[in-house]
Amino acid sequence: MKPSFADILQGLDGERARKVARKLPSWAAAGAEIPSALALEQCSSEAAARYKAALAARIVSTPLNGQLPLETSGCAGPLPSDDGPLPLTMPRVARFPGAVAAVAPPGTIVDITGGLGVDSWAFSQVAERVVYYEQDAALAGAAARNFARLGAAGIEVRCETVTPQTDLPEADLVYADPARRSAAGRKVFLLEDCTPDILTLLPLLLSKAPAVLLKLSPMADLAMLAGRLGPALHGIHVVAVDGEVKELLCLLRREPAGTEPETVVVQLNAHRPGAEPETFRFRPQQEREAVPAYAGTVRPGDTLLVPSPALLKAGAFNLPCTQWGLLKLAVSSHFYLRSGPSEAIPFFKAYCIREVLPFGNASFRQLRQRLPRAEVTARNLPLTSEALQKKMGIAPGGDAHIFACRLADGSAVLLAC
């Protein structure tokens, strides 16, 4: 008899058990089976899976020449129409609701890399039929039993490997999350090194469905993906859960995009399942054409704004200046400034600057005397944050945060916040 989720939790240390319960709370409540630690590590979190289900419903309901529909409530400013391509002069900031919008649901979604089945389970909440493929018999069997425990209807489990010769059913959407480990267990990042090889399978997938949603490692390079996936690539979603970038989602369509793929930055809060995820949409050309403004001086009392990892991963370095009226500290520092106190801005963490000191040993000694504990972040300097923390002799922790970076004039400073 397979061990239950509760049995596995009992065999784990407290921190690991809490991590598992946070990742799949609904599955924990249902006593789902987890046949292997690797399957648990590789599966999507519940928050990310629910986002993909909402996204799948929008993909299927969206005209090919339009943008994914957005809920307009809670938007930061007016949004352009969805009737045509996104204007290159205006990125969008909007929020997807926690629940799926009232759109025509997909008839069939095919998941060719089912694994533990978390994504298929989420898709079953928006589609009439889900076809789950998994080559590992133990995983497929556990998934079938878990679907029954969770009350997930309309999921067909097929224990087989998808190849170019597989007779896939016709579908509205095909989903793939290829394994990113080699036979020796090492992590791989190139598309052709993943299992299955999506580049080889893509013609088959797009012959069976008008759209393919591909989940890839957050370490993958976005420019490389755009080059390798070609004109079929319509968009890349950079998905962060609780501030950490967890996955990249590539939307491919049968018809060529005709424009650069849109980049969508998504922030999910796993601790607030009903909260509306924050999203920021732009095209690479908008980032290339954005002209940043630089801060001439930095003073105590100013607000330092630190962008989220998802925004940095997406490559939105200059757009924040034009979108939110921010000043950049330097070309490669990727810290931003607002004079005086500032309201919260999506995708940024705000810090109040208390002191501005020149970078050097004298300042290190001053700060060490006043701040025995503080977090330290170094950026655009020839040393890591960890190395600088050790060099300054300041223990981590406390309420203070010291940022070390260069300014637009090339000088290096310490910002005690």
Order of alpha helices (4+ residues) and beta strands (2+ residues): alpha-alpha-alpha-alpha-alpha-beta-beta-alpha-beta-alpha-beta-beta-alpha-beta-alpha-beta-beta-beta-beta-alpha-beta-beta-alpha-alpha-beta-beta-beta-beta-alpha-beta-alpha-beta-beta
